[in-house]
Amino acid sequence: MTTILIVEDEDALAAGLKFNFEQEGYEVLLAGDGPTALQLFQAASPPVSLVILDLMLPGMSGYETCTAIRSLDKLVPVLVLSARTLSEDKMHAFDCGTDQYITKPFALPELLNRVKNLLERHRTLLQSHETSGEQPGSAQSVAEFGNVKVNFRTFEVLVGGRRHNLTTLEMQLLRYFIEHPNEVLSRQKILEHVWDETADVTTRSIDNFVLRLRKVIEPDPAQPKHILSVRGTGYRFVPGESADGRAPKEAG
């Protein structure tokens, strides 16, 4: 059974969402505030498969709730459903570990489609984590470049002995770069392949995610040598130093 946790303090909206998702065959848990949501999340058996989260909650905000959920589970999809429409609100939500963001009012078919896609991605991730016969150090689960070691299973990045935890979207973006070394990747192409094609994000959001990745993997984020900007286009991922041993320069 697929269980969805809905965290929404508007009773009528929460009841409507519960009804519609149950009609789709999902089991639904309802919480009107952050502490209740965390209790339900931790007690759920089988585990919660997806969280739908409002941001304007009484007491504990949706941002705080998302951060707390991410400390418990790095992989569970979190979809924010909020009346907040400012780009700053969206980026703060993504910083806290949100996977998708939908603004109110919303179209129910779009919400159902987003949930279906997120659940399918989650199942694929879990299957890759449980794949038998894959060695811990194989290229499928671990990637290395420069002094960076990326563990796709644990969502951890080891840089010069320091360990960093990435969110699902940060890891998906980094993996996309790693899988396309030395290619010039347009922002639009990145948006189509890393985010859901209907995701409420812009090319500016990609730039912000790149800045966050640079802070983790680059010795000097102001002068990156791995994720390089290509002016007017997008980015190019360079796994190592140039042939003469010097860090490559930004393109364009």
Order of alpha helices (4+ residues) and beta strands (2+ residues): beta-alpha-beta-alpha-beta-alpha-beta-alpha-beta-alpha-beta-beta-beta-beta-alpha-beta-alpha-alpha-beta-beta
